[in-house]
């Protein structure tokens, strides 16, 4: 799991760019909906094909709200046949990804195993200027950067 830097301010833009995701992986950005983070909301999710629905995603930039905690994490869900979910439920407990889709995907997916395994650990992280680059176990890579309003164009 990746948490935002301590100096993140309201109005900043969180720019997330998945550089490489494996076919069975889902990169998830969640926002806590309560002070203790007992409830959360998926703000964005990506699979190997790109941004996921149900809402159209026009940008990989998310405006940071004051007093909110955000989590960026990876969930691996094995699906027989190599297919992938493309939709998700927006409201879910923290660090729980709830995909939606056709019944055939659910019957082929190991959701129970994914929940038992939990989020995929970060294998290594580096900084590249103002950007953070995280590599998850399995080799998937994500780049995240906080853009201040004056540099967010």
N, CA, C and O of each residue as an XYZ file, in Angstrom:
612
protein
N       0.846     -1.171      0.000
C       0.000      0.000      0.000
C       0.894      1.238      0.000
O       1.933      1.270      0.660
N       0.476      2.247     -0.745
C       1.206      3.503     -0.828
C       0.322      4.591     -0.246
O      -0.817      4.758     -0.681
N       0.825      5.330      0.727
C       0.104      6.471      1.288
C       0.665      7.746      0.681
O       1.810      7.776      0.229
N      -0.145      8.799      0.671
C       0.303     10.065      0.109
C       1.362     10.709      0.994
O       1.386     10.474      2.202
N       2.242     11.523      0.399
C       3.252     12.223      1.192
C       2.611     13.139      2.231
O       1.504     13.640      2.029
N       3.308     13.354      3.339
C       2.783     14.163      4.452
C       2.525     15.612      4.055
O       1.662     16.261      4.647
N       3.257     16.139      3.060
C       3.083     17.540      2.676
C       1.994     17.755      1.620
O       1.879     18.848      1.065
N       1.201     16.728      1.341
C       0.101     16.859      0.391
C      -0.945     17.809      0.960
O      -1.313     17.712      2.131
N      -1.426     18.741      0.112
C      -2.392     19.744      0.556
C      -3.681     19.642     -0.250
O      -3.696     19.117     -1.364
N      -4.763     20.155      0.333
C      -6.037     20.226     -0.378
C      -5.825     21.026     -1.658
O      -5.150     22.056     -1.652
N      -6.402     20.549     -2.747
C      -6.263     21.210     -4.036
C      -5.133     20.661     -4.880
O      -5.114     20.873     -6.093
N      -4.175     19.949     -4.261
C      -3.134     19.296     -5.042
C      -3.777     18.246     -5.942
O      -4.870     17.755     -5.659
N      -3.097     17.915     -7.009
C      -3.561     16.836     -7.882
C      -2.661     15.631     -7.686
O      -1.435     15.745     -7.697
N      -3.275     14.492     -7.510
C      -2.550     13.235     -7.426
C      -2.565     12.636     -8.832
O      -3.621     12.281     -9.355
N      -1.395     12.530     -9.428
C      -1.274     11.994    -10.782
C      -0.748     10.574    -10.674
O       0.353     10.349    -10.170
N      -1.530      9.622    -11.146
C      -1.176      8.205    -11.057
C      -1.058      7.649    -12.467
O      -1.954      7.806    -13.297
N       0.062      7.000    -12.713
C       0.284      6.429    -14.038
C       0.786      4.995    -13.886
O       1.955      4.771    -13.573
N      -0.105      4.022    -14.110
C       0.373      2.636    -14.107
C       1.294      2.430    -15.312
O       0.891      2.669    -16.451
N       2.511      1.993    -15.066
C       3.461      1.783    -16.157
C       3.414      0.360    -16.681
O       3.684      0.110    -17.855
N       3.069     -0.571    -15.800
C       2.979     -1.977    -16.193
C       2.127     -2.699    -15.172
O       2.425     -2.671    -13.978
N       1.060     -3.352    -15.637
C       0.218     -4.188    -14.778
C       0.087     -5.556    -15.422
O      -0.089     -5.669    -16.635
N       0.174     -6.587    -14.608
C      -0.044     -7.948    -15.100
C      -1.534     -8.175    -15.311
O      -2.359     -7.455    -14.748
N      -1.882     -9.166    -16.115
C      -3.278     -9.415    -16.506
C      -4.189     -9.703    -15.319
O      -5.391     -9.453    -15.404
N      -3.656    -10.221    -14.217
C      -4.494    -10.581    -13.067
C      -4.434     -9.536    -11.950
O      -4.822     -9.828    -10.818
N      -3.958     -8.328    -12.246
C      -3.768     -7.320    -11.213
C      -4.663     -6.104    -11.423
O      -5.012     -5.740    -12.546
N      -5.019     -5.495    -10.298
C      -5.871     -4.309    -10.283
C      -5.219     -3.286     -9.361
O      -4.998     -3.554     -8.181
N      -4.915     -2.122     -9.903
C      -4.374     -1.021     -9.124
C      -5.555     -0.193     -8.647
O      -6.401      0.201     -9.450
N      -5.623      0.077     -7.346
C      -6.806      0.695     -6.743
C      -6.404      1.940     -5.950
O      -5.482      1.893     -5.135
N      -7.099      3.051     -6.193
C      -6.969      4.253     -5.382
C      -8.245      4.379     -4.568
O      -9.334      4.521     -5.124
N      -8.109      4.327     -3.247
C      -9.249      4.455     -2.338
C      -9.091      5.691     -1.477
O      -7.982      6.084     -1.115
N     -10.231      6.298     -1.156
C     -10.288      7.437     -0.238
C     -11.058      6.983      0.996
O     -12.125      6.382      0.874
N     -10.527      7.265      2.176
C     -11.239      6.929      3.416
C     -12.457      7.839      3.549
O     -12.366      9.046      3.324
N     -13.589      7.260      3.915
C     -14.827      8.027      4.097
C     -15.120      8.325      5.554
O     -16.161      8.897      5.875
N     -14.212      7.943      6.438
C     -14.393      8.210      7.863
C     -13.014      8.431      8.482
O     -12.000      8.024      7.914
N     -12.983      9.068      9.631
C     -11.707      9.390     10.290
C     -10.889      8.136     10.597
O      -9.663      8.154     10.485
N     -11.558      7.052     10.983
C     -10.838      5.817     11.305
C     -10.664      4.907     10.088
O     -10.109      3.814     10.203
N     -11.132      5.352      8.939
C     -11.032      4.629      7.665
C     -11.726      3.262      7.729
O     -11.274      2.299      7.109
N     -12.819      3.188      8.480
C     -13.593      1.948      8.517
C     -14.478      1.809      7.280
O     -14.994      0.726      7.001
N     -14.653      2.895      6.547
C     -15.394      2.888      5.279
C     -14.537      3.612      4.246
O     -13.848      4.579      4.569
N     -14.583      3.141      3.005
C     -13.755      3.741      1.966
C     -14.509      3.759      0.640
O     -15.540      3.107      0.476
N     -13.965      4.518     -0.289
C     -14.562      4.642     -1.616
C     -13.452      4.511     -2.657
O     -12.410      5.156     -2.547
N     -13.681      3.681     -3.655
C     -12.721      3.543     -4.747
C     -12.867      4.768     -5.647
O     -13.933      5.017     -6.208
N     -11.791      5.520     -5.774
C     -11.779      6.719     -6.617
C     -11.397      6.385     -8.055
O     -11.955      6.944     -8.999
N     -10.448      5.476     -8.215
C      -9.989      5.029     -9.527
C      -9.523      3.586     -9.394
O      -9.113      3.145     -8.320
N      -9.594      2.868    -10.492
C      -9.031      1.520    -10.557
C      -8.559      1.275    -11.982
O      -9.150      1.760    -12.946
N      -7.483      0.512    -12.089
C      -6.900      0.183    -13.380
C      -6.654     -1.318    -13.433
O      -6.335     -1.942    -12.420
N      -6.807     -1.894    -14.631
C      -6.354     -3.255    -14.884
C      -5.332     -3.179    -16.013
O      -4.940     -2.081    -16.410
N      -4.894     -4.314    -16.535
C      -3.857     -4.309    -17.570
C      -4.303     -3.569    -18.832
O      -3.463     -3.086    -19.592
N      -5.623     -3.475    -19.065
C      -6.143     -2.787    -20.252
C      -6.256     -1.276    -20.056
O      -6.433     -0.545    -21.030
N      -6.158     -0.793    -18.811
C      -6.255      0.636    -18.550
C      -7.257      0.952    -17.461
O      -7.549      0.111    -16.611
N      -7.787      2.177    -17.487
C      -8.738      2.621    -16.464
C     -10.022      1.805    -16.542
O     -10.495      1.457    -17.624
N     -10.576      1.508    -15.366
C     -11.797      0.708    -15.262
C     -12.996      1.609    -14.988
O     -12.835      2.747    -14.548
N     -14.212      1.092    -15.253
C     -15.466      1.803    -14.997
C     -15.958      1.525    -13.605
O     -15.249      0.877    -12.834
N     -17.115      1.973    -13.248
C     -18.260      2.258    -14.101
C     -18.343      3.695    -14.594
O     -19.213      4.017    -15.404
N     -17.459      4.562    -14.124
C     -17.542      5.968    -14.503
C     -16.464      6.277    -15.528
O     -15.362      5.737    -15.440
N     -16.759      7.137    -16.503
C     -15.728      7.465    -17.499
C     -14.565      8.206    -16.836
O     -14.777      9.120    -16.039
N     -13.364      7.815    -17.163
C     -12.159      8.427    -16.614
C     -11.501      9.226    -17.737
O     -11.050      8.663    -18.734
N     -11.454     10.531    -17.561
C     -10.871     11.402    -18.572
C      -9.429     11.764    -18.261
O      -8.709     12.271    -19.121
N      -9.007     11.501    -17.019
C      -7.660     11.879    -16.602
C      -7.209     10.964    -15.471
O      -8.026     10.472    -14.693
N      -5.904     10.742    -15.389
C      -5.337      9.992    -14.272
C      -4.989     10.911    -13.108
O      -4.241     10.529    -12.209
N      -5.535     12.124    -13.129
C      -5.309     13.086    -12.051
C      -6.544     13.146    -11.162
O      -7.672     13.208    -11.652
N      -6.323     13.127     -9.858
C      -7.403     13.174     -8.874
C      -7.120     14.341     -7.935
O      -6.027     14.439     -7.377
N      -8.099     15.223     -7.756
C      -7.938     16.364     -6.855
C      -7.995     15.871     -5.413
O      -8.926     15.165     -5.025
N      -6.991     16.249     -4.626
C      -6.895     15.864     -3.221
C      -7.832     16.756     -2.406
O      -7.819     17.978     -2.549
N      -8.643     16.132     -1.550
C      -9.569     16.863     -0.684
C      -8.959     17.031      0.704
O      -8.238     16.158      1.186
N      -9.259     18.172      1.344
C      -8.736     18.465      2.678
C      -9.198     17.412      3.681
O     -10.356     16.993      3.665
N      -8.290     16.992      4.548
C      -8.623     16.081      5.636
C      -8.892     14.647      5.224
O      -9.320     13.848      6.057
N      -8.659     14.295      3.976
C      -8.917     12.935      3.505
C      -7.631     12.123      3.477
O      -6.552     12.654      3.212
N      -7.758     10.842      3.751
C      -6.647      9.906      3.610
C      -6.898      9.072      2.365
O      -8.027      8.660      2.098
N      -5.837      8.828      1.605
C      -5.917      8.058      0.370
C      -4.967      6.876      0.446
O      -3.931      6.945      1.107
N      -5.321      5.794     -0.229
C      -4.481      4.599     -0.287
C      -4.405      4.145     -1.738
O      -5.429      4.047     -2.414
N      -3.218      3.872     -2.211
C      -3.008      3.304     -3.538
C      -2.420      1.922     -3.313
O      -1.386      1.776     -2.662
N      -3.083      0.911     -3.856
C      -2.658     -0.457     -3.584
C      -3.015     -1.369     -4.749
O      -3.775     -0.995     -5.643
N      -2.453     -2.568     -4.720
C      -2.625     -3.539     -5.796
C      -3.319     -4.791     -5.260
O      -3.000     -5.276     -4.174
N      -4.274     -5.305     -6.039
C      -4.936     -6.570     -5.689
C      -4.782     -7.522     -6.863
O      -5.053     -7.165     -8.009
N      -4.354     -8.712     -6.569
C      -4.231     -9.753     -7.598
C      -5.451    -10.672     -7.496
O      -5.742    -11.215     -6.430
N      -6.161    -10.839     -8.617
C      -7.318    -11.735     -8.669
C      -7.133    -12.669     -9.861
O      -7.213    -12.242    -11.013
N      -6.889    -13.931     -9.578
C      -6.731    -14.917    -10.643
C      -8.086    -15.227    -11.260
O      -9.070    -15.442    -10.551
N      -8.127    -15.248    -12.596
C      -9.347    -15.596    -13.334
C      -8.969    -16.669    -14.349
O      -8.112    -16.445    -15.204
N      -9.613    -17.841    -14.255
C      -9.349    -18.911    -15.216
C      -9.686    -18.410    -16.612
O     -10.717    -17.772    -16.827
N      -8.802    -18.708    -17.555
C      -9.011    -18.262    -18.922
C      -8.351    -16.925    -19.208
O      -8.333    -16.478    -20.355
N      -7.799    -16.267    -18.165
C      -7.068    -15.027    -18.360
C      -7.898    -13.785    -18.569
O      -7.351    -12.725    -18.872
N      -9.210    -13.888    -18.415
C     -10.066    -12.711    -18.576
C      -9.874    -11.767    -17.395
O      -9.184    -12.102    -16.431
N     -10.484    -10.589    -17.472
C     -10.299     -9.588    -16.440
C     -11.588     -8.810    -16.215
O     -12.361     -8.593    -17.148
N     -11.813     -8.393    -14.982
C     -12.944     -7.528    -14.676
C     -12.666     -6.134    -15.225
O     -11.516     -5.696    -15.260
N     -13.721     -5.433    -15.657
C     -13.537     -4.066    -16.154
C     -14.371     -3.053    -15.365
O     -14.289     -1.850    -15.610
N     -15.173     -3.547    -14.417
C     -16.028     -2.679    -13.607
C     -15.798     -2.967    -12.125
O     -15.278     -4.024    -11.766
N     -16.190     -2.015    -11.261
C     -16.020     -2.211     -9.819
C     -17.129     -1.482     -9.068
O     -17.765     -0.562     -9.581
N     -17.336     -1.936     -7.821
C     -18.243     -1.236     -6.910
C     -17.442     -0.118     -6.258
O     -16.309     -0.317     -5.819
N     -18.044      1.046     -6.204
C     -17.323      2.214     -5.690
C     -17.136      2.164     -4.168
O     -16.055      2.484     -3.674
N     -18.164      1.771     -3.426
C     -18.079      1.725     -1.964
C     -17.672      0.334     -1.513
O     -18.265     -0.668     -1.911
N     -16.636      0.297     -0.665
C     -16.156     -0.984     -0.143
C     -15.337     -0.712      1.112
O     -14.917      0.422      1.345
N     -15.111     -1.728      1.910
C     -14.228     -1.540      3.072
C     -12.819     -1.170      2.593
O     -12.472     -1.431      1.441
N     -12.012     -0.572      3.458
C     -10.644     -0.241      3.061
C      -9.864     -1.497      2.681
O     -10.001     -2.553      3.299
N      -9.048     -1.349      1.653
C      -8.194     -2.428      1.141
C      -8.984     -3.648      0.688
O      -8.487     -4.774      0.734
N     -10.219     -3.414      0.250
C     -11.032     -4.474     -0.348
C     -11.492     -3.976     -1.713
O     -12.116     -2.921     -1.823
N     -11.180     -4.743     -2.743
C     -11.596     -4.408     -4.100
C     -12.767     -5.301     -4.467
O     -12.673     -6.525     -4.377
N     -13.880     -4.686     -4.884
C     -15.100     -5.429     -5.223
C     -15.408     -5.237     -6.709
O     -16.106     -4.294     -7.081
N     -14.891     -6.127     -7.557
C     -15.183     -6.003     -8.983
C     -16.631     -6.380     -9.281
O     -17.271     -7.086     -8.502
N     -17.132     -5.910    -10.401
C     -18.448     -6.328    -10.885
C     -18.282     -6.753    -12.336
O     -17.304     -6.411    -13.002
N     -19.256     -7.501    -12.797
C     -19.205     -7.971    -14.176
C     -20.100     -9.176    -14.360
O     -20.900     -9.511    -13.487
N     -19.957     -9.825    -15.503
C     -20.807    -10.974    -15.811
C     -20.562    -12.160    -14.869
O     -19.474    -12.324    -14.318
N     -21.601    -12.975    -14.703
C     -21.526    -14.149    -13.818
C     -20.394    -15.088    -14.222
O     -19.782    -15.713    -13.356
N     -20.103    -15.202    -15.510
C     -19.036    -16.109    -15.968
C     -17.669    -15.696    -15.402
O     -16.826    -16.552    -15.134
N     -17.451    -14.392    -15.221
C     -16.194    -13.943    -14.628
C     -16.116    -14.326    -13.151
O     -15.075    -14.765    -12.663
N     -17.235    -14.151    -12.452
C     -17.250    -14.497    -11.030
C     -17.022    -15.990    -10.820
O     -16.351    -16.389     -9.869
N     -17.580    -16.816    -11.704
C     -17.391    -18.264    -11.542
C     -15.962    -18.681    -11.874
O     -15.495    -19.716    -11.397
N     -15.258    -17.882    -12.691
C     -13.884    -18.207    -13.065
C     -12.848    -17.540    -12.154
O     -11.665    -17.876    -12.213
N     -13.284    -16.603    -11.320
C     -12.351    -15.821    -10.501
C     -12.176    -16.419     -9.107
O     -13.109    -16.978     -8.531
N     -10.981    -16.289     -8.590
C     -10.682    -16.734     -7.228
C     -10.747    -15.517     -6.290
O      -9.722    -15.053     -5.789
N     -11.965    -15.011     -6.062
C     -12.140    -13.837     -5.200
C     -11.812    -14.143     -3.744
O     -11.241    -13.311     -3.039
N     -12.176    -15.339     -3.300
C     -11.883    -15.719     -1.916
C     -10.372    -15.760     -1.682
O      -9.881    -15.256     -0.672
N      -9.652    -16.352     -2.605
C      -8.194    -16.410     -2.496
C      -7.565    -15.028     -2.523
O      -6.602    -14.761     -1.805
N      -8.120    -14.140     -3.367
C      -7.605    -12.771     -3.456
C      -7.810    -12.036     -2.135
O      -6.910    -11.340     -1.664
N      -8.988    -12.189     -1.538
C      -9.253    -11.510     -0.257
C      -8.369    -12.057      0.854
O      -7.908    -11.306      1.714
N      -8.132    -13.365      0.836
C      -7.271    -13.959      1.858
C      -5.820    -13.506      1.698
O      -5.109    -13.324      2.687
N      -5.388    -13.327      0.463
C      -4.010    -12.880      0.199
C      -3.825    -11.413      0.534
O      -2.744    -11.005      0.958
N      -4.870    -10.616      0.347
C      -4.783     -9.183      0.627
C      -4.012     -8.438     -0.442
O      -3.698     -8.991     -1.496
N      -3.707     -7.175     -0.166
C      -2.984     -6.369     -1.147
C      -1.600     -6.938     -1.463
O      -0.944     -7.531     -0.607
N      -1.180     -6.745     -2.696
C       0.140     -7.179     -3.142
C       1.205     -6.260     -2.531
O       1.106     -5.039     -2.648
N       2.219     -6.839     -1.882
C       3.260     -6.004     -1.265
C       4.111     -5.264     -2.302
O       4.253     -5.700     -3.444
N       4.667     -4.143     -1.872
C       5.621     -3.387     -2.681
C       6.981     -4.071     -2.547
O       7.449     -4.313     -1.435
N       7.610     -4.380     -3.673
C       8.930     -5.012     -3.646
C      10.030     -3.977     -3.514
O      11.023     -4.207     -2.824
N       9.858     -2.820     -4.182
C      10.852     -1.752     -4.059
C      10.210     -0.433     -4.460
O       9.206     -0.403     -5.171
N      10.801      0.644     -3.995
C      10.312      1.970     -4.349
C      11.499      2.901     -4.551
O      12.542      2.761     -3.914
N      11.308      3.851     -5.454
C      12.340      4.844     -5.729
C      11.657      6.188     -5.946
O      10.441      6.262     -6.125
N      12.445      7.230     -5.927
C      11.930      8.540     -6.301
C      12.631      8.954     -7.582
O      13.802      8.647     -7.805
N      11.883      9.658     -8.415
C      12.394     10.160     -9.679
C      11.998     11.626     -9.741
O      10.941     11.970    -10.270
N      12.849     12.488     -9.200
C      12.476     13.891     -9.060
C      11.370     13.998     -8.029
O      11.546     13.556     -6.893
N      10.234     14.574     -8.398
C       9.095     14.714     -7.487
C       8.190     13.492     -7.526
O       7.209     13.426     -6.785
N       8.501     12.535     -8.369
C       7.639     11.354     -8.526
C       8.120     10.200     -7.648
O       9.306     10.061     -7.349
N       7.152      9.385     -7.251
C       7.404      8.149     -6.518
C       7.122      7.009     -7.486
O       6.078      6.998     -8.137
N       8.024      6.064     -7.587
C       7.828      4.911     -8.453
C       7.847      3.668     -7.578
O       8.841      3.384     -6.909
N       6.737      2.926     -7.586
C       6.630      1.712     -6.789
C       6.573      0.488     -7.679
O       5.858      0.464     -8.680
N       7.334     -0.526     -7.304
C       7.303     -1.802     -8.016
C       6.738     -2.838     -7.055
O       7.287     -3.067     -5.977
N       5.639     -3.461     -7.457
C       4.986     -4.463     -6.627
C       5.609     -5.833     -6.874
O       6.230     -6.065     -7.912
N       5.437     -6.741     -5.906
C       5.852     -8.124     -6.121
C       5.131     -8.622     -7.365
O       3.922     -8.427     -7.493
N       5.838     -9.252     -8.270
C       5.263     -9.675     -9.544
C       5.693     -8.767    -10.679
O       5.500     -9.104    -11.847
N       6.285     -7.595    -10.347
C       6.863     -6.735    -11.365
C       6.033     -5.564    -11.842
O       6.538     -4.749    -12.614
N       4.792     -5.440    -11.425
C       3.979     -4.310    -11.864
C       4.526     -3.015    -11.285
O       5.002     -2.978    -10.150
N       4.451     -1.944    -12.086
C       5.069     -0.671    -11.716
C       4.049      0.455    -11.838
O       3.279      0.511    -12.798
N       4.054      1.350    -10.852
C       3.189      2.529    -10.874
C       4.025      3.764    -10.538
O       4.934      3.722     -9.709
N       3.689      4.844    -11.200
C       4.339      6.140    -10.944
C       3.282      7.071    -10.370
O       2.180      7.172    -10.909
N       3.617      7.753     -9.275
C       2.685      8.659     -8.622
C       3.402      9.968     -8.333
O       4.556      9.984     -7.904
N       2.692     11.066     -8.579
C       3.283     12.372     -8.334
C       2.214     13.317     -7.816
O       1.066     13.268     -8.257
N       2.593     14.181     -6.873
C       1.704     15.229     -6.386
C       2.004     16.472     -7.206
O       3.144     16.935     -7.250
N       0.975     17.014     -7.857
C       1.115     18.221     -8.657
C       0.473     19.373     -7.909
O      -0.701     19.297     -7.549
N       1.206     20.413     -7.674
C       0.672     21.610     -7.041
C      -0.168     22.359     -8.069
O       0.118     22.271     -9.263
N      -1.197     23.097     -7.644
C      -2.090     23.771     -8.600
C      -1.369     24.581     -9.670
O      -1.805     24.560    -10.822
N      -0.292     25.293     -9.355
C       0.389     26.097    -10.350
C       1.123     25.252    -11.394
O       1.464     25.755    -12.465
N       1.374     23.943    -11.085
C       2.087     23.090    -12.046
C       1.199     21.989    -12.604
O       1.702     21.035    -13.197
N      -0.107     22.102    -12.426
C      -1.018     21.008    -12.771
C      -1.627     21.146    -14.155
O      -2.777     20.748    -14.339
N      -0.930     21.681    -15.126
C      -1.503     21.770    -16.460
C      -0.857     20.857    -17.436
O      -1.243     20.829    -18.605
